[in-house]
Amino acid sequence: MDWFIKTAHLGSRFRAGQLVEEKPEMDVVKLQGICGSALADWQTIIHHLFPLRGAEFGDIPTQAHLIYVAIDHILNLIKRTTTDPELLAILEKLQEKLKEIIESGHMNLLKTSSLEEGKTVSQENITLLIEELELCCQNLQSVNHSNFNFLLKLLPPLLIKWEWGNTNNFLYCSHDATIPSTLRSKEIFYLIDAGLWMNVPYPPFLGAKRDIDLIIAPDFSAGEVFETLTLAKKYALDKGKPFPEIDDQIKKEKDWPKDCYVFEGKEKEPTIVYMPLFNRANCRDAKELQAKMEEFCTFQRPYNNDMMNELLDIARDNIKRNKTILVQEMKKAIQRRSRRSSTHIRVEMSLVANVFLKVMDATVI
């Protein structure tokens, strides 16, 4: 859309493309929260978060159920950061009380005979949950656990409004008709972690504006191998963006893939070097690969140093094993670019490329 702002201006107020109120630049932690929020999408919560703890309440959760599940997850995370018996006792007592409230509320909900009556019961459940959370905050304050108290006190207004990942919309009131009206009409918009759709960010690098020659794509996603590649191919087809040919036969290898695949671009298509994290080079068979996927899954609790080092070693070894292929594809990409460029640019590119490739060749990653 040709609409870009400086990262430092994300969160500042814009109107019709003009900066009208400059806000302080966000730090990296807040940026991660704003741009990486999975909670901003209600359907995502129902699909991913609720089944982890809400199955006992039926297939269609109310907002009270979702609030309960969210609080329960946060309390479990806090419990993993402390060994203080007093704090643990307070948190466990809160969890028990919250479960009693939501179970009793669910039984009352089943007795309702109309939609309006159901909404009233659900709102009463929400009020009871929040009141219990606020009471716990008072208890934490009295026993000098102010850090956790501060965190839990932030939750009630966020849970009631269910607002996550929201910030000022820099496209607000834009006069550019090419921007969808839904993006221009609201002063606040909600950003969702795009990994929920496609966990390797191909879209920003496809098309004439970025004019990319080579994409090296280590895939550490939790889904099936080749899933992100297939989604990227479909996206490119839908949007009319160049994308290399992908032989559907490779999907037969998804349970135990090779460690490196090259999908070569011909003209405008970028070449894609696709590298699954777990593969035939580091797993004896499909069964071991599946075990590794489960061990290092998305919802794995905090990683210890051994687990982090193991993952780093696996990722590093994948690159080292395929260094020759990577250098070769870089050379090809440079050659393709040179053929499309003017003589002056070709000379400059050749000099820069030679230096880069020598460094790459000499480096033990």
C-alpha positions as CSV (number, residue, x, y, z in Angstrom):
1,M,0.0,0.0,0.0
2,D,3.0,2.2,0.2
3,W,2.0,3.2,3.7
4,F,4.9,3.1,6.2
5,I,5.7,4.9,9.4
6,K,8.8,4.8,11.5
7,T,8.7,2.2,14.2
8,A,9.3,4.9,16.7
9,H,6.0,6.4,15.7
10,L,3.9,3.3,16.3
11,G,1.4,4.3,18.9
12,S,1.4,8.0,18.0
13,R,-1.8,9.5,16.7
14,F,-2.2,10.1,13.0
15,R,-5.0,11.6,10.9
16,A,-5.2,11.6,7.1
17,G,-1.5,10.6,7.0
18,Q,-0.3,13.5,9.3
19,L,1.2,13.0,12.7
20,V,-1.0,14.9,15.1
21,E,0.3,13.7,18.4
22,E,3.7,12.2,19.0
23,K,3.9,9.6,21.7
24,P,7.0,8.2,23.4
25,E,8.7,5.4,21.5
26,M,7.7,2.0,22.7
27,D,10.4,-0.2,24.2
28,V,11.1,-3.7,22.7
29,V,9.0,-5.5,25.4
30,K,5.9,-3.4,24.7
31,L,6.4,-3.7,20.9
32,Q,6.5,-7.5,21.3
33,G,3.2,-7.3,23.3
34,I,1.5,-5.0,20.8
35,C,2.7,-6.7,17.6
36,G,2.8,-10.3,18.9
37,S,-0.6,-10.5,20.5
38,A,-2.6,-13.7,20.0
39,L,-5.3,-12.5,22.4
40,A,-6.7,-9.8,20.1
41,D,-8.6,-12.3,18.0
42,W,-11.6,-13.8,19.8
43,Q,-11.9,-16.8,17.5
44,T,-8.2,-17.6,18.0
45,I,-8.8,-17.7,21.8
46,I,-11.7,-20.1,21.4
47,H,-9.7,-22.3,19.1
48,H,-6.3,-22.4,20.9
49,L,-6.6,-21.2,24.5
50,F,-10.0,-22.4,25.7
51,P,-9.5,-26.1,24.9
52,L,-6.4,-26.2,27.2
53,R,-8.5,-25.8,30.3
54,G,-12.2,-25.2,29.3
55,A,-13.4,-28.5,27.9
56,E,-15.4,-29.3,31.0
57,F,-17.7,-26.3,30.3
58,G,-19.0,-27.4,26.9
59,D,-18.1,-26.5,23.4
60,I,-19.2,-22.9,23.3
61,P,-17.4,-20.8,26.0
62,T,-18.9,-17.6,27.4
63,Q,-16.7,-14.5,28.1
64,A,-16.7,-15.6,31.8
65,H,-15.2,-18.9,30.8
66,L,-12.5,-17.2,28.8
67,I,-11.7,-14.8,31.6
68,Y,-11.4,-17.7,34.0
69,V,-9.1,-19.6,31.7
70,A,-6.9,-16.5,31.1
71,I,-6.6,-15.8,34.9
72,D,-5.9,-19.5,35.6
73,H,-3.0,-19.6,33.0
74,I,-1.5,-16.4,34.4
75,L,-1.6,-17.8,38.0
76,N,0.1,-21.0,36.8
77,L,2.8,-18.9,35.2
78,I,3.3,-16.9,38.4
79,K,3.5,-20.1,40.5
80,R,6.3,-21.4,38.3
81,T,8.4,-18.3,39.2
82,T,8.3,-18.7,43.0
83,T,8.9,-21.3,45.8
84,D,7.5,-19.0,48.5
85,P,5.0,-21.3,50.4
86,E,2.9,-18.3,51.5
87,L,2.5,-16.9,48.0
88,L,1.8,-20.3,46.5
89,A,-0.9,-20.9,49.1
90,I,-2.6,-17.6,48.3
91,L,-2.5,-18.3,44.5
92,E,-3.8,-21.9,44.9
93,K,-6.6,-20.7,47.2
94,L,-7.6,-18.2,44.5
95,Q,-7.6,-20.8,41.8
96,E,-9.9,-23.0,43.9
97,K,-12.3,-20.2,44.5
98,L,-12.3,-19.1,40.8
99,K,-13.1,-22.7,39.8
100,E,-15.9,-22.9,42.3
101,I,-17.4,-19.6,40.8
102,I,-17.1,-20.7,37.2
103,E,-18.5,-24.2,37.9
104,S,-21.5,-22.8,39.9
105,G,-22.0,-20.2,37.2
106,H,-22.0,-22.8,34.5
107,M,-24.7,-24.8,36.3
108,N,-26.8,-21.6,36.6
109,L,-26.2,-20.9,32.9
110,L,-27.6,-24.3,32.0
111,K,-30.8,-23.4,33.9
112,T,-31.5,-20.2,31.9
113,S,-34.3,-20.2,29.4
114,S,-33.5,-17.1,27.2
115,L,-30.5,-15.4,25.7
116,E,-30.9,-12.3,27.8
117,E,-31.1,-14.4,31.0
118,G,-27.9,-16.2,29.9
119,K,-26.1,-12.9,29.4
120,T,-27.1,-11.7,32.8
121,V,-25.8,-14.9,34.5
122,S,-22.6,-14.7,32.5
123,Q,-22.1,-11.0,33.6
124,E,-22.7,-12.0,37.2
125,N,-20.0,-14.7,36.8
126,I,-17.6,-12.1,35.4
127,T,-18.2,-9.8,38.3
128,L,-17.6,-12.5,40.9
129,L,-14.4,-13.6,39.2
130,I,-13.0,-10.0,39.1
131,E,-14.1,-9.4,42.7
132,E,-12.2,-12.5,43.8
133,L,-9.1,-11.4,41.8
134,E,-9.2,-8.0,43.4
135,L,-9.5,-9.5,46.9
136,C,-6.4,-11.6,46.2
137,C,-4.6,-8.5,45.2
138,Q,-5.3,-7.0,48.6
139,N,-4.0,-10.1,50.3
140,L,-0.8,-10.0,48.3
141,Q,-0.3,-6.4,49.2
142,S,-0.7,-7.2,52.9
143,V,1.9,-10.0,52.8
144,N,4.4,-7.8,50.8
145,H,4.2,-9.4,47.4
146,S,3.8,-6.1,45.6
147,N,5.3,-7.2,42.3
148,F,2.7,-9.9,41.7
149,N,0.0,-7.6,43.1
150,F,1.0,-5.0,40.5
151,L,0.6,-7.5,37.7
152,L,-2.7,-8.9,38.8
153,K,-4.2,-5.5,39.4
154,L,-3.6,-4.7,35.7
155,L,-5.7,-7.6,34.6
156,P,-9.4,-6.7,35.5
157,P,-9.9,-3.8,33.1
158,L,-8.1,-5.7,30.3
159,L,-10.1,-8.9,30.9
160,I,-13.5,-7.1,31.0
161,K,-12.9,-5.2,27.8
162,W,-10.9,-8.0,26.3
163,E,-8.6,-5.5,24.6
164,W,-5.1,-6.8,23.6
165,G,-2.7,-5.6,21.0
166,N,-4.5,-2.3,20.4
167,T,-2.8,0.9,19.4
168,N,-3.4,4.1,17.5
169,N,-4.2,3.5,13.8
170,F,-1.7,5.3,11.6
171,L,-4.1,4.8,8.6
172,Y,-7.0,6.6,10.3
173,C,-8.9,8.9,8.0
174,S,-6.6,8.3,5.1
175,H,-7.7,9.7,1.8
176,D,-6.1,6.8,-0.1
177,A,-8.9,4.8,-1.7
178,T,-6.6,1.8,-2.2
179,I,-6.6,1.3,1.6
180,P,-9.7,-0.8,2.7
181,S,-12.3,1.3,4.5
182,T,-12.2,-1.0,7.5
183,L,-8.5,0.1,8.0
184,R,-9.3,3.8,7.6
185,S,-12.4,4.2,9.7
186,K,-11.2,3.3,13.2
187,E,-8.9,5.4,15.3
188,I,-7.7,2.3,17.2
189,F,-6.8,-1.0,15.6
190,Y,-5.8,-4.4,16.9
191,L,-2.6,-6.1,15.8
192,I,-2.5,-9.9,15.9
193,D,0.6,-12.2,15.8
194,A,0.7,-13.1,12.1
195,G,2.2,-16.4,13.1
196,L,-1.3,-17.6,13.9
197,W,-1.9,-17.5,10.2
198,M,1.6,-18.2,8.7
199,N,4.5,-18.7,11.1
200,V,7.3,-17.9,8.6
201,P,7.0,-14.3,7.3
202,Y,7.0,-14.8,3.5
203,P,4.4,-12.2,2.6
204,P,6.5,-9.0,3.3
205,F,9.3,-10.3,1.1
206,L,7.2,-11.3,-2.0
207,G,6.4,-9.1,-4.9
208,A,8.0,-6.3,-7.0
209,K,8.3,-3.7,-4.2
210,R,10.8,-5.8,-2.2
211,D,12.3,-7.5,-5.3
212,I,13.9,-10.3,-3.3
213,D,16.2,-12.8,-5.1
214,L,16.8,-15.3,-2.3
215,I,14.8,-16.3,0.8
216,I,16.5,-18.6,3.3
217,A,13.7,-20.0,5.5
218,P,14.6,-22.0,8.6
219,D,11.2,-23.3,9.7
220,F,10.8,-23.8,13.4
221,S,7.0,-23.9,13.3
222,A,4.9,-26.2,15.4
223,G,2.6,-27.3,12.5
224,E,3.3,-29.8,9.8
225,V,6.5,-29.5,7.8
226,F,5.9,-27.6,4.5
227,E,2.7,-26.1,5.9
228,T,4.1,-22.5,5.9
229,L,5.5,-23.0,2.5
230,T,2.2,-24.2,1.2
231,L,0.4,-21.2,2.8
232,A,3.0,-18.9,1.2
233,K,2.4,-20.4,-2.2
234,K,-1.4,-20.0,-1.9
235,Y,-0.9,-16.4,-0.7
236,A,1.3,-15.6,-3.7
237,L,-1.1,-17.2,-6.1
238,D,-4.1,-15.2,-4.6
239,K,-2.2,-11.9,-4.7
240,G,-0.5,-12.5,-8.1
241,K,3.0,-12.4,-6.7
242,P,5.8,-14.5,-8.2
243,F,6.7,-17.6,-6.3
244,P,8.9,-20.6,-7.3
245,E,7.4,-23.9,-8.4
246,I,6.7,-26.3,-5.4
247,D,6.3,-29.9,-6.3
248,D,3.4,-31.3,-4.3
249,Q,5.2,-34.7,-4.1
250,I,7.5,-33.3,-1.4
251,K,4.5,-33.4,1.0
252,K,5.0,-37.2,1.2
253,E,8.2,-36.4,3.1
254,K,6.5,-34.2,5.7
255,D,6.8,-36.8,8.6
256,W,10.6,-37.1,8.1
257,P,12.0,-34.4,5.8
258,K,15.4,-33.7,4.5
259,D,17.4,-30.9,6.2
260,C,17.4,-28.6,3.2
261,Y,15.3,-28.0,0.1
262,V,15.9,-25.6,-2.7
263,F,13.0,-24.2,-4.8
264,E,14.7,-22.3,-7.5
265,G,13.3,-19.1,-8.9
266,K,13.5,-18.6,-12.7
267,E,12.8,-14.9,-13.6
268,K,10.9,-12.8,-11.1
269,E,10.4,-15.5,-8.5
270,P,12.8,-15.6,-5.5
271,T,14.7,-18.8,-4.8
272,I,13.6,-20.3,-1.5
273,V,16.0,-22.4,0.6
274,Y,13.7,-24.2,3.0
275,M,15.2,-25.8,6.2
276,P,13.1,-27.7,8.7
277,L,14.4,-27.6,12.2
278,F,14.0,-31.3,12.8
279,N,14.9,-33.6,9.9
280,R,16.6,-36.7,8.7
281,A,20.0,-35.4,9.6
282,N,19.2,-35.0,13.3
283,C,16.4,-37.6,13.8
284,R,16.7,-41.3,13.2
285,D,13.2,-41.7,12.0
286,A,9.7,-40.1,11.9
287,K,8.9,-41.3,15.4
288,E,12.0,-39.5,16.9
289,L,11.1,-36.4,14.9
290,Q,7.6,-36.3,16.3
291,A,9.0,-36.8,19.8
292,K,11.3,-33.8,19.3
293,M,8.4,-31.7,18.0
294,E,6.4,-32.5,21.2
295,E,9.4,-31.9,23.5
296,F,10.0,-28.4,22.1
297,C,6.3,-27.6,21.4
298,T,4.8,-24.1,21.5
299,F,3.2,-24.6,24.9
300,Q,6.4,-26.0,26.5
301,R,6.9,-24.4,29.9
302,P,10.0,-22.3,30.5
303,Y,13.1,-23.7,28.8
304,N,16.2,-24.4,31.0
305,N,19.7,-23.8,29.8
306,D,20.2,-27.4,28.5
307,M,17.1,-27.2,26.4
308,M,18.0,-23.8,24.9
309,N,21.6,-25.0,24.2
310,E,20.2,-28.1,22.5
311,L,18.0,-26.1,20.2
312,L,20.7,-23.7,19.4
313,D,23.1,-26.5,18.5
314,I,20.5,-28.2,16.3
315,A,19.8,-24.9,14.4
316,R,23.5,-24.2,14.1
317,D,24.3,-27.6,12.8
318,N,21.5,-27.4,10.2
319,I,23.3,-24.3,8.8
320,K,26.8,-25.8,9.0
321,R,25.8,-28.9,7.2
322,N,24.3,-27.0,4.3
323,K,26.8,-24.2,4.1
324,T,27.9,-25.2,0.6
325,I,24.3,-25.1,-0.7
326,L,23.7,-21.7,1.0
327,V,26.8,-20.1,-0.5
328,Q,26.0,-21.6,-3.9
329,E,22.4,-20.2,-3.9
330,M,23.8,-16.8,-2.8
331,K,26.1,-16.8,-5.8
332,K,23.3,-17.7,-8.1
333,A,21.1,-15.0,-6.7
334,I,23.9,-12.4,-7.2
335,Q,24.4,-13.6,-10.8
336,R,20.7,-13.3,-11.5
337,R,20.6,-9.8,-10.0
338,S,23.7,-8.8,-12.0
339,R,22.1,-9.8,-15.3
340,R,19.2,-7.5,-14.6
341,S,21.3,-4.5,-13.5
342,S,23.2,-1.8,-15.4
343,T,27.0,-2.2,-16.0
344,H,27.9,0.3,-13.2
345,I,25.7,-1.5,-10.7
346,R,27.0,-4.9,-11.8
347,V,30.6,-3.9,-11.1
348,E,29.7,-2.6,-7.6
349,M,27.6,-5.7,-6.8
350,S,30.4,-8.0,-7.9
351,L,32.9,-6.3,-5.6
352,V,30.5,-6.4,-2.6
353,A,29.4,-10.0,-3.4
354,N,33.0,-11.3,-3.6
355,V,33.9,-9.8,-0.2
356,F,30.7,-11.2,1.3
357,L,31.1,-14.7,-0.1
358,K,34.7,-14.8,1.0
359,V,33.7,-14.0,4.5
360,M,30.9,-16.6,4.3
361,D,33.3,-19.2,3.0
362,A,35.8,-18.5,5.7
363,T,33.3,-18.5,8.5
364,V,32.6,-21.5,10.7
365,I,29.0,-20.8,11.8
